[in-house]
């Protein structure tokens, strides 16, 4: 019968097409893959609600999910890796909060097949999102494979390994040195001609205006030209004297301390590795999590909770979706930074989290903010 399901090896064929574990991606490629996943999730929700997907909406959502900057160049990189994932256009008269309808905005439209329709209109399903995510990952691996192939050809003697048999990178191939993906060119808003001076209006509309109006515009253009010729050119750049006047009364020692702190901040920013970036991101979430954690223990009315229960309650209450494993990392970081407030105890085969509910939450938040500044090198 036609209603009979196909065999499992056909229905779940894509699940078996994963890549070998040895073909790891550079950290920046993994971040880009996570940006694509977040961008696809947000675009899918808006697309299925028949909303116009603007870059401004996607940017705000991706930054909330990842706590990272998301710019148009990242969209260009995603387009370069997976060209058929989105149609990009510049559109105007798109309703937005706080923006002008007349302004052009970059809009995105996920590319879906004709067979993917629900209720007569295209629909981006969860299985299709997963398939797109895997396709993006495969394309990233193929990009790294091309650089790996060039590395093998440069060896003495050169090596040739079939790509389908490749299970891990050559020891001399530094994956993290793979160059950034060159962003694809994005659609740009058309250049609209704007008339700003009387001379421009006169030259554009000559012969179309009444004689009196043409004469008035000609006189105005003549007066403007004479005024421009008679006025000296004044530089808009602030002079050193004006800058020094602005800092008048500020002690030299304070200025030196501020400049030293700025240098220290820049040095920390330039030398921060991936592990430090992750720790800084986790520390940035802890102040908000501290309030949630205290609320969980107050609601449960218990001095200690199992790690599984604590992670589950935190995941339910925290405003950003997070898997239990990631939530456990944050709880252990609490115990590392504030052992007098959060304690983690292993009893036989179970792990328990204990919280001192008598501590002042404002002091806890202040200590966490201090730890974040130290991690950022401030």
Secondary structure, DSSP 4 states (H G I P E B T S, - for coil): -TTSPPPHHHHTTGGG-PPPTT-PPPHHHHHHHHHHHHHHHHHHHHHHTT--EEHHHHHHHHHHHHSS---HHHHHHHHHH-TTSEEEEEE-S---SSS-TTS-EEEEEE---TT-EETTEE---HHHHHHHHHHHHHHHHHHHHHHHHHHHHTSSS-----GGG--S--TT--GGGSPPPPPPPPP---------SHHHHHHHSTTTS-HHHHHHHHHHHHHHHHHHHHSPP---SPPHHHHHHHTTT--HHHHHHHHHHHHHHHHHHHH--HHHHHHHHHHHHHHHHHHHHHHHHHHHT-SEEEHHHHHHHHHHHSSS---HHHHHHHHHHHHHH-TTTEEEEEETTEEEEEE-TTS-HHHHHHHHHHHHHHHHT-
